[in-house]
Amino acid sequence: MEYKAYYLSHEGDFRSHISEEEIKAAFESRQGTLWVDICDTTDEQGKFLTRNFGFHPLAIEDCVSHLIHNPKIDDFTNHLFIIVHGINHEAESDIIETTELAIFLGPHFVIRNHSVPLYSIDSIVKLVQADDRPMKRGADFLAYTI
């Protein structure tokens, strides 16, 4: 399974390329800002989401499903599950196609799930890797930026 993970600790230490164990520890600490970007929607990815975050099974099913869902926001009390659409630049068609982007947003985390690369996200990743600025303002600002 392919993912990228970034963590800005409460003390201001920034780390990228963190392991699954470090992701789970950062998530459970409920401090700092954690961003996990999950690519390639598979059943293994669903297990990763369950194992590390304990998200609702229906939200995980929406992530793993190859169906395109309507945009929505579900409130799970301690986090939001958001589905939005972006442009699918990989589609080989004269007609513009969209792709689904699912986001789990909590007070200290953004977990993003997608099937195809989105150009707008690449620029945010570059900013995060350069100086972690988008993460310094918290999970809600990071989600807004995404």
Secondary structure by P-SEA (a helix, b strand, c coil): ccbbbbbbcccccccccccaaaaaaaaaacccbbbbbbccccaaaaaaaaacccccaaaaaaaaccccccccccccccbbbbbbcccccccccccbbbbbbbbbccccbbbbbbccccaaaaaaaaaaaaccccccccaaaaaaac
